[in-house]
Amino acid sequence: MENRHHALGFSDQDVLKMYEVMLTARRVDERLWLLNRAGKIPFVVSCQGQEAAQVGAAFALNREKDYAAPYYRDYGFALAWGMTVREMMLNNFAKAEDPNSAGRQMPGHFGYRKLRMLSHSSPVTTQNPHAVGIALAAKLRGDDIVSFVTFGEGASNQGDFHEAANFAGVHRLPVIFMCENNHYAISVSLKEQLACEHVADRAKGYGMFGKTFDGNDPLAAYEAVKEAADRAHRGEGPSLLEANGYRLTPHTSDDNDMTYRTKEEVEAAKKHDGVLTFAAYLRGLDILTPDIEKDMEERIGREIDEATDYAEKAPFASPESVLRYVYEEKD
């Protein structure tokens, strides 16, 4: 089997780590569904099928300096960016220790100052102008950073996306727009959303670089985002990237996806699942051995168990805390 990761500058340990983050995101997601069905958490917005693009993208950025505005499916990205499994569980249980919003926001609505992660809002696409604002500030200050924002293909049809992309293109800002095209905007299929073939085809209209890549391949994601980041650092402006993938679960835990697609379609898509195909790639190169895989699964399982127990027992925010963060607070 061809070794693709060495050509990208990755060691065998690097790609093992990349796979471990992808697998952790998948196992966290699976645990969240069980917790939801047990009545312990209210809501799940799943990342299953999109981990490869998310993790590959995070590895291509400077995780010590760059800014990110992830959207609500980005569990893989958030983990790769530095959020812990415990912090994710605290977010989903809406506990006071949740670093994203102290339990105020819905699950998957990330926002972590320490990690330079912008707060996410439920109305889709509002994160795009925010990410552009970060890029504008960086350019005005002379900071050599990249602002990275993700969104679904349905969000790419919203006004906020077009305004953000147009502004970024005109001012040649260091921002990367990455559309995670999972082929369904809730129940609306891709063919009913776009008149063009690819979301990235729209890049030309904004005067920016555009590229579509295989969203099931973390190495393809890394390569595309790295290229876009290098362009931004050289002052060549924004990029519109499109990770072509598929959502393997219903839109949320409240959705019945069998009303708008078939089991056969979903089963066919599972054959291209990035978690499975990347594992097969690593096994083919004898990097992911049975012993390593067993140890990895056990280690991830223990971490998720501990995080779940901790978050379930952690206290909720006190009722009076609802009055905080409304007005400016002075120490």
C-alpha positions in Angstrom: 0.0 0.0 0.0 1.2 3.5 -0.9 2.4 5.5 2.1 0.8 8.9 1.6 1.5 10.5 5.0 5.3 10.6 4.8 5.0 12.8 1.7 3.0 15.3 3.8 5.6 15.3 6.5 3.8 13.1 9.0 5.5 10.4 11.0 3.7 7.1 11.7 3.1 8.3 15.2 1.5 11.5 13.8 -1.1 9.6 11.8 -1.8 7.3 14.7 -2.5 10.3 16.8 -4.8 11.7 14.1 -6.7 8.4 14.0 -7.0 8.3 17.7 -8.6 11.7 17.8 -11.0 10.6 15.0 -11.9 7.5 16.9 -12.3 9.4 20.2 -14.8 11.7 18.5 -16.7 8.7 17.2 -16.8 7.0 20.6 -17.8 10.2 22.4 -20.6 10.6 19.8 -21.8 7.1 20.3 -21.9 7.6 24.1 -23.9 10.8 23.7 -26.6 8.9 21.8 -26.8 6.3 24.6 -27.0 9.0 27.2 -29.8 10.8 25.2 -31.8 7.6 24.8 -31.4 7.0 28.6 -32.9 10.4 29.3 -29.7 11.8 30.8 -28.9 14.5 28.2 -31.4 16.4 26.2 -30.0 16.6 22.7 -27.4 15.2 20.3 -26.0 16.8 17.2 -23.8 14.1 15.7 -20.4 14.3 14.1 -20.5 10.8 12.7 -19.2 10.7 9.1 -17.4 14.1 9.4 -14.5 13.3 11.8 -11.9 12.9 9.0 -12.3 16.4 7.6 -12.5 18.0 11.0 -9.4 16.3 12.4 -7.3 16.6 9.3 -8.1 20.4 9.1 -7.1 20.9 12.8 -3.8 19.3 12.2 -3.1 21.7 9.3 -3.5 24.8 11.4 -1.4 26.4 14.2 -3.2 25.1 17.3 -1.2 27.6 19.5 -2.0 30.8 17.6 -4.8 30.5 15.0 -8.5 31.2 15.8 -11.4 28.9 15.0 -15.1 29.2 14.7 -16.4 25.6 14.6 -20.0 24.7 14.1 -22.1 22.3 16.1 -21.0 19.0 14.5 -17.3 19.7 15.1 -16.6 17.3 17.9 -13.6 15.9 16.1 -12.2 19.4 15.4 -12.8 20.5 19.0 -10.9 17.5 20.4 -8.0 18.0 18.0 -8.0 21.7 18.9 -7.4 21.0 22.6 -10.8 20.4 24.2 -10.9 17.4 26.5 -13.4 14.6 26.6 -14.4 15.7 30.2 -15.1 19.2 28.9 -17.2 17.9 26.1 -19.3 15.8 28.6 -19.7 18.8 30.9 -21.0 20.7 27.9 -23.5 18.0 27.0 -24.7 17.6 30.6 -25.0 21.5 30.8 -23.0 21.7 34.0 -21.5 24.8 35.6 -18.0 23.7 34.8 -18.7 23.6 31.1 -15.9 25.9 29.7 -18.0 26.7 26.6 -20.9 28.5 28.3 -21.1 27.3 31.9 -24.1 25.2 30.9 -26.0 28.0 29.2 -25.7 26.8 25.6 -27.0 23.8 23.8 -24.7 20.8 23.3 -22.1 21.2 20.6 -22.2 25.0 20.8 -18.5 25.5 21.3 -16.8 28.7 22.5 -13.6 28.5 24.5 -11.5 31.6 25.1 -8.4 29.7 26.2 -8.4 27.8 22.9 -9.2 30.9 20.8 -12.5 29.3 19.8 -15.3 31.7 19.0 -18.7 31.2 20.6 -21.2 29.5 18.4 -24.8 30.5 18.0 -27.8 28.3 17.0 -28.8 30.4 14.0 -26.6 28.7 11.3 -23.9 30.7 9.6 -23.6 33.5 12.1 -20.1 32.2 12.9 -18.9 33.1 9.4 -18.9 36.9 9.8 -17.4 36.5 13.2 -14.5 34.6 11.8 -14.1 37.3 9.1 -14.0 39.9 11.9 -11.1 38.0 13.6 -9.3 37.9 10.3 -9.9 41.7 9.7 -8.6 42.5 13.2 -5.5 40.3 12.6 -4.7 42.1 9.3 -5.2 45.5 10.9 -2.9 44.6 13.8 -0.3 42.9 11.6 -0.8 39.5 13.4 0.3 36.5 11.3 -2.6 34.2 12.1 -5.3 32.4 10.3 -9.0 32.5 11.1 -10.8 29.2 10.4 -14.6 28.7 10.2 -16.7 25.6 9.4 -20.3 25.3 8.4 -22.6 22.9 6.5 -23.6 23.2 2.9 -27.1 24.3 3.9 -25.5 27.2 5.7 -23.7 28.2 2.5 -27.0 29.3 1.1 -27.6 31.8 3.9 -27.0 35.5 3.6 -24.4 35.6 6.3 -22.2 33.3 4.3 -22.3 35.4 1.2 -21.7 38.7 3.1 -18.8 37.2 5.0 -17.2 35.7 1.9 -17.6 38.9 -0.2 -16.1 41.0 2.6 -13.2 38.6 3.0 -12.6 38.5 -0.7 -12.6 42.3 -1.2 -10.2 42.9 1.7 -8.1 39.7 1.1 -8.4 38.6 4.6 -6.6 35.5 6.2 -9.7 33.4 6.7 -10.5 29.9 5.6 -14.1 28.9 5.0 -14.5 25.2 5.2 -17.9 23.8 4.2 -18.6 20.3 5.5 -20.9 19.2 2.8 -22.8 16.3 4.3 -25.4 16.3 1.5 -28.4 17.1 3.7 -29.6 20.5 5.2 -31.7 18.7 7.7 -34.1 17.0 5.2 -33.2 18.9 2.1 -30.9 17.0 -0.2 -27.9 18.6 -2.0 -29.5 18.5 -5.4 -32.3 20.7 -4.1 -29.9 23.2 -2.5 -27.3 24.1 -5.2 -27.5 25.0 -8.8 -23.7 24.6 -9.2 -22.0 21.3 -8.8 -19.8 22.2 -5.8 -20.0 24.7 -3.0 -16.4 25.6 -3.7 -17.4 26.6 -7.2 -18.7 29.8 -5.6 -15.1 30.9 -4.7 -14.5 32.5 -8.1 -17.4 34.9 -7.5 -15.7 36.2 -4.4 -12.2 36.4 -5.9 -10.8 33.7 -3.7 -9.1 30.3 -3.9 -11.5 27.3 -3.9 -11.1 23.6 -3.7 -13.2 20.5 -3.1 -11.7 17.5 -1.5 -12.6 14.0 -0.1 -14.1 14.7 3.3 -13.6 11.0 4.3 -9.8 11.4 4.0 -8.0 13.2 6.8 -4.9 13.5 4.7 -6.8 15.2 1.9 -8.3 17.5 4.4 -4.9 18.3 5.9 -3.4 19.0 2.4 -6.3 21.3 1.4 -6.3 23.3 4.6 -2.5 23.5 4.7 -2.5 24.9 1.2 -5.1 27.5 2.2 -3.3 28.4 5.4 0.0 28.9 3.5 -1.8 31.2 1.0 -3.2 33.2 3.9 0.2 33.6 5.6 1.6 34.8 2.2 -1.0 37.5 2.1 -3.0 35.9 -0.8 -6.3 36.2 1.0 -9.2 33.8 1.8 -10.1 30.4 0.6 -13.3 28.5 0.3 -12.8 24.7 0.8 -15.4 22.0 0.6 -15.1 18.7 2.4 -17.4 16.3 0.4 -18.7 13.8 2.9 -21.9 12.4 4.3 -23.9 12.6 7.5 -24.3 9.0 8.8 -26.8 9.8 11.5 -30.1 11.7 11.6 -29.8 15.5 11.7 -30.2 15.5 15.5 -31.5 13.1 18.1 -35.0 14.6 17.4 -34.9 13.8 13.7 -36.2 10.8 11.8 -34.0 10.7 8.7 -35.9 7.8 7.2 -38.6 10.3 6.1 -36.2 11.8 3.5 -33.6 9.1 2.7 -33.3 5.3 2.6 -31.5 2.8 4.8 -29.8 1.6 1.6 -28.4 5.0 0.9 -27.0 5.3 4.4 -25.5 1.8 4.4 -23.8 2.5 1.1 -22.3 5.7 2.5 -20.9 3.8 5.5 -18.5 2.0 3.2 -16.7 5.3 2.8 -16.7 6.2 6.5 -13.4 8.0 7.2 -12.9 6.3 10.6 -13.1 2.9 8.9 -11.1 3.7 5.8 -8.3 5.5 7.6 -8.0 2.6 10.0 -7.8 0.3 7.0 -5.0 2.5 5.5 -3.0 2.4 8.8 -3.5 -1.4 9.1 -2.3 -1.9 5.5 1.0 -0.2 6.4 1.3 -2.2 9.7 1.0 1.1 11.7 -2.3 0.2 13.4 -1.5 -3.2 14.8 -4.0 -5.4 16.7 -2.2 -4.6 20.0 -2.1 -0.9 19.4 -5.7 -0.9 18.3 -6.8 -2.8 21.4 -4.9 -0.5 23.7 -6.3 2.6 22.0 -9.9 1.4 22.3 -9.5 0.5 26.0 -7.8 3.9 26.7 -10.5 5.9 25.0 -13.2 3.8 26.7 -11.8 4.5 30.1 -11.5 8.2 29.4 -15.1 8.4 28.2 -16.3 6.5 31.2 -14.5 8.7 33.6 -15.7 11.9 31.8 -19.3 10.7 31.8 -19.2 9.8 35.5 -17.6 13.1 36.4 -20.0 15.3 34.3 -23.1 13.5 35.5 -22.2 14.1 39.1 -20.9 17.7 38.6 -23.2 20.5 39.9 -25.5 22.6 37.7 -25.0 26.4 37.7 -26.7 28.1 40.7 -30.1 29.8 39.8 -28.8 33.2 40.7 -26.0 32.9 38.1 -28.6 33.6 35.4 -28.1 37.2 36.2 -24.4 37.1 35.3 -22.9 38.2 32.0 -25.9 40.5 31.2 -24.1 43.7 32.1 -20.4 44.5 32.4 -19.0 43.1 35.6 -16.1 44.8 37.4 -13.8 42.9 39.7 
